[in-house]
């Protein structure tokens, strides 16, 4: 058999020599050379190899065999400043791409090293959860907030996977702190398609930094919409694709009902039946819509309520006071709907069975009394869709028929009491409204009844002095 070639190389390159030496004072390093113990390559140097404070132009990074060279423009270096060159994951061995990580080269043009720090974490303002992937930047405090939309920062660092960040080697100067979800990697906030966070006050690094909370948000567009918060009502199953494909096939429709087996309980009694047309509907005739159900072998007519979708003129919603575990028959007679050309929708018939109460889950949420106010809004989400959102009018909120799924919940601190979360505005200095999340996902199963405290009450600490006295008496 052919030789295996030995075990796979999983060892990163080893740094043998740095010229000039690391951590020099009163030095302007214009050319840096790093020699390794094996052949190397450099990838994504423009993004991975960075210098702080940031220079107006990127560093010139090259490599040859076992050596990496970095050229620094001397004319751009400032006096009495500590510079740190970080290599990220740029340097890798040639054959297995094992990265040489965690290395930074430092030098100072003055007689000392800046050694102060600044740390914190990034929160997605819309969800209240930690946000990873943001770029945290420092600007001169003398500049206005508009500097972040036109100038590159002095210092920049990325938040880790847990949303935490830390600056090291900072001078004792006054800065403005921002966080950017930087889509095009230009270190500038471009508005559309990006997110921003800012502090209301300036910051000064210290030797024992307190964590700063950055609430990152997407600003509203000219129409008042916020990216990621406008939820589109999905069309069930394959009805959207089919409706669009039939756009040139006359006036057709599809009802989002599973009629494959009437023995199966498939229709949700908490939701209307959705009918999707391939064209906008101009006229509806409720007299041509019949709904009946089977009661001990007898067909009983049911009241049906027709609702038009406000935003989509090609969607019809049919609702009724559904009975659980019951066989229904929906008859759509010819002409129950017409398009703009006066074309009648063709007749159809659907037979289905509704679900029973045991197919649903129950949820009872206990809120602390501090949230009992119209200044707070409780939100229950199923996946990414908002299922319930109302101002808090009671400390107990009950849900009796929830589809088995994984849910999340949060509380909005509704300052303007408009019943919804409002984003911020950078140039107006307006912070987004605070969101308090419930951190654990809620898994609901059929037939289960769940009682959840939004916040666990803190138990009073026992009086240790009393305990000691009791022991002495004993």
Residue pairs with C-beta under 8 A, 6 or more apart in sequence:
8 96
9 93
9 95
9 96
9 98
10 96
10 98
11 98
12 92
12 93
12 98
12 99
12 100
12 101
13 36
13 37
13 38
13 40
13 91
13 92
13 93
13 98
13 100
14 36
14 37
14 38
15 34
15 35
15 36
15 100
15 103
16 35
16 36
16 37
17 33
17 34
17 35
18 32
18 33
18 34
18 35
18 105
19 32
19 33
19 35
20 27
20 29
20 32
20 107
22 105
22 106
22 107
23 106
23 107
23 113
24 107
24 108
25 107
25 108
25 110
25 111
25 112
25 113
26 108
26 109
26 110
26 111
27 107
27 108
27 109
28 74
28 77
28 109
29 72
29 83
29 107
30 71
30 72
30 73
30 74
31 69
31 70
31 71
31 72
32 69
32 70
32 71
32 72
32 85
32 105
33 67
33 68
33 69
33 70
34 67
34 68
34 69
34 70
34 91
34 105
35 66
35 67
36 66
36 67
36 68
36 91
36 100
37 66
38 66
38 93
38 94
39 65
39 66
39 93
39 94
39 95
40 63
40 65
40 66
40 68
40 91
40 92
40 93
40 94
40 100
41 63
41 91
41 92
41 93
41 94
41 97
42 49
42 61
42 62
42 63
42 68
42 90
42 91
42 92
43 89
43 90
43 92
44 88
44 89
44 90
45 59
45 61
45 90
46 58
47 88
47 185
48 87
48 88
48 89
48 90
49 59
49 61
49 70
49 85
49 86
49 87
49 88
49 90
50 85
50 86
50 88
50 156
51 59
51 72
51 83
51 84
51 85
51 86
52 83
52 84
52 86
52 154
52 155
52 156
52 169
53 78
53 81
53 83
53 154
53 155
54 152
54 153
54 154
54 155
54 156
54 187
55 72
55 73
55 76
56 76
56 152
57 73
57 76
59 70
59 71
59 72
59 85
60 70
60 71
61 68
61 69
61 70
61 71
61 90
62 68
62 69
62 71
63 69
63 91
68 91
70 85
72 83
72 85
77 83
77 109
78 109
79 109
79 110
80 108
80 109
80 110
80 111
81 108
81 109
81 110
81 114
81 171
82 106
82 107
82 108
82 110
82 113
82 114
82 169
82 171
83 106
83 107
83 108
83 109
84 104
84 105
84 106
84 168
84 169
85 104
85 105
85 106
86 103
86 104
87 100
87 101
87 103
87 104
87 105
88 101
89 99
89 101
91 99
91 100
92 98
92 99
92 100
93 100
106 113
106 169
108 114
113 169
114 169
114 170
114 171
114 172
115 168
115 169
115 207
116 169
116 170
116 171
116 172
116 205
116 206
116 207
116 209
117 166
117 167
117 168
117 170
117 205
117 206
117 207
117 209
118 138
118 166
118 167
118 170
118 175
118 177
118 203
118 205
118 206
118 209
118 212
119 164
119 165
119 166
119 167
119 209
119 211
119 212
120 136
120 164
120 165
120 177
120 211
120 212
120 213
120 214
121 130
121 159
121 162
121 163
121 164
121 165
121 211
121 212
121 213
121 214
122 130
122 131
122 132
122 134
122 136
122 159
122 163
122 165
122 179
122 197
122 214
122 216
123 129
123 130
123 131
123 163
123 213
123 214
123 215
123 216
124 130
124 131
124 216
124 217
125 197
125 215
125 216
125 217
125 423
125 424
125 432
125 433
125 434
125 435
126 217
126 218
126 226
126 228
126 229
126 421
126 423
126 432
126 435
127 410
127 435
127 437
128 410
128 434
128 435
128 436
128 437
129 437
129 439
130 162
130 163
130 164
131 159
131 163
131 181
131 216
132 159
132 160
132 161
132 162
132 163
133 158
133 159
133 181
134 158
134 159
134 163
134 165
134 179
134 180
134 181
134 182
134 195
134 197
134 214
134 216
135 156
135 157
135 158
135 159
135 179
135 180
135 181
135 182
135 187
136 156
136 157
136 158
136 159
136 165
136 167
136 177
136 178
136 179
136 180
136 214
137 148
137 153
137 154
137 155
137 156
137 177
137 178
137 179
137 180
137 187
138 153
138 154
138 155
138 156
138 167
138 170
138 175
138 176
138 177
138 178
139 147
139 148
139 151
139 153
139 154
139 175
139 176
139 178
140 147
140 154
140 175
140 176
141 173
141 174
141 175
141 176
141 202
143 151
143 176
145 176
145 198
145 426
145 427
145 429
146 427
147 176
148 176
148 178
148 180
148 188
148 189
148 196
148 198
148 426
149 188
149 189
149 190
149 191
149 426
150 188
151 188
152 186
152 187
152 188
153 178
153 187
154 175
155 167
155 170
155 175
156 187
157 165
157 166
157 167
158 165
159 165
159 179
167 205
170 205
171 205
172 204
172 205
173 204
173 205
174 202
174 203
174 204
175 202
175 203
175 204
175 205
176 198
176 199
176 202
176 203
177 198
177 199
177 203
177 212
177 214
178 189
178 196
178 197
178 198
178 214
179 195
179 196
179 197
179 198
179 214
179 216
180 187
180 188
180 189
180 194
180 195
180 196
180 197
181 194
181 195
181 196
181 216
182 188
182 189
182 194
183 190
183 193
183 194
184 190
189 196
189 426
191 219
192 221
193 227
194 218
195 216
195 217
195 218
196 216
196 217
196 219
196 426
197 214
197 215
197 216
197 217
198 214
198 426
199 212
199 214
200 429
200 431
203 212
215 424
215 431
215 432
215 434
217 226
217 423
217 424
217 432
218 226
218 227
218 228
218 229
218 423
219 226
219 423
219 424
219 425
219 426
220 226
220 423
220 425
221 227
226 423
229 421
229 423
231 384
231 385
231 386
233 309
234 240
234 385
235 243
235 256
235 274
235 276
235 315
236 256
236 274
237 256
239 254
239 256
239 274
239 276
240 276
242 254
242 276
243 252
243 253
243 254
243 276
243 277
243 278
243 314
244 278
246 252
246 278
247 278
247 279
249 278
250 343
251 277
251 278
251 279
251 337
251 338
251 339
251 341
251 343
251 344
251 345
252 277
252 278
252 345
252 346
253 275
253 276
253 277
253 278
253 337
253 345
254 275
254 276
255 273
255 274
255 275
255 276
255 330
255 332
255 348
255 350
256 273
256 274
256 275
256 276
257 266
257 267
257 273
257 330
257 350
257 352
258 264
258 266
258 267
258 352
259 350
259 351
259 352
260 266
262 327
262 351
262 352
262 353
263 353
264 353
265 325
265 353
265 354
265 355
265 356
265 359
266 352
266 353
266 355
267 273
267 322
267 328
267 352
267 353
267 354
267 355
268 354
268 355
268 403
269 322
269 323
269 324
269 354
269 355
269 401
270 360
270 401
270 403
272 305
272 307
272 317
272 318
272 319
273 317
273 318
273 319
273 330
274 315
274 316
274 317
275 315
275 316
275 317
275 318
275 332
276 314
276 315
277 314
277 315
277 316
277 337
277 339
277 345
278 314
279 314
279 339
279 340
280 313
280 314
280 339
280 340
281 308
281 313
281 314
281 316
281 337
281 338
281 339
282 338
282 339
282 340
283 337
283 338
284 306
284 308
284 316
284 336
284 337
285 335
285 336
285 337
286 304
286 306
286 336
288 332
288 333
288 334
288 335
288 336
289 304
289 306
289 318
289 330
289 331
289 332
289 333
289 336
290 301
290 304
290 330
290 331
290 333
291 301
291 302
291 303
291 304
291 318
291 320
291 328
291 329
291 330
291 331
292 299
292 300
292 301
292 302
292 328
292 329
292 331
293 299
293 300
293 302
293 323
293 326
293 327
293 328
293 329
294 300
294 326
294 327
294 328
294 329
295 326
299 329
302 320
302 321
302 328
303 320
303 321
304 318
304 319
304 320
305 318
305 319
305 320
306 316
306 317
306 318
307 316
307 317
307 318
307 319
308 315
308 316
308 317
309 315
309 316
309 317
316 337
318 330
322 328
322 354
323 354
324 354
324 355
324 356
324 357
325 353
325 354
325 355
325 356
326 353
326 354
327 351
327 352
327 353
328 351
328 352
328 353
328 354
329 349
329 350
329 351
330 349
330 350
330 351
330 352
331 347
331 348
331 349
332 345
332 347
332 348
332 349
332 350
333 347
334 344
334 345
334 346
334 347
335 344
335 345
336 345
336 347
337 344
337 345
338 344
338 345
357 401
358 446
358 447
359 404
359 446
359 447
360 400
360 401
360 402
360 403
360 404
360 446
360 447
361 402
361 403
361 404
361 444
361 445
361 446
361 447
361 448
361 449
361 450
362 398
362 399
362 400
362 401
362 402
362 448
362 449
362 450
363 380
363 398
363 399
363 402
363 407
363 442
363 444
363 449
363 450
363 452
364 396
364 397
364 398
364 399
364 449
364 450
364 451
364 452
365 378
365 380
365 396
365 397
365 398
365 399
365 409
365 452
365 454
366 395
366 396
366 451
366 452
366 453
366 454
367 378
367 392
367 394
367 395
367 396
367 397
367 411
367 454
367 455
368 395
368 454
368 455
368 457
369 395
371 378
371 392
371 395
371 411
371 454
372 392
372 393
372 394
372 395
373 392
374 391
374 392
374 393
374 414
374 417
375 413
375 414
375 415
375 417
376 391
376 392
376 411
376 412
376 413
376 414
377 389
377 390
377 391
377 392
377 411
377 412
377 414
377 419
377 420
377 421
378 388
378 389
378 390
378 391
378 392
378 397
378 409
378 410
378 411
379 386
379 388
379 389
379 409
379 410
379 411
379 412
380 386
380 387
380 388
380 389
380 399
380 407
380 408
380 409
381 387
381 407
381 408
381 409
381 410
382 403
382 405
382 406
382 407
383 405
383 406
387 402
387 407
388 397
388 399
389 419
389 420
390 419
391 414
391 417
391 419
392 411
402 444
403 444
404 444
404 445
404 446
405 444
406 441
406 442
406 443
406 444
407 441
407 442
407 444
408 437
408 438
408 441
408 442
409 437
409 438
409 442
409 454
410 435
410 436
410 437
410 438
411 435
411 436
411 454
412 420
412 421
412 433
412 434
412 435
412 436
413 433
413 434
413 435
413 436
414 420
414 421
414 433
415 422
415 433
416 422
421 432
421 433
421 435
422 432
422 433
423 432
423 433
424 430
424 431
424 432
438 452
438 454
442 450
442 452
444 450
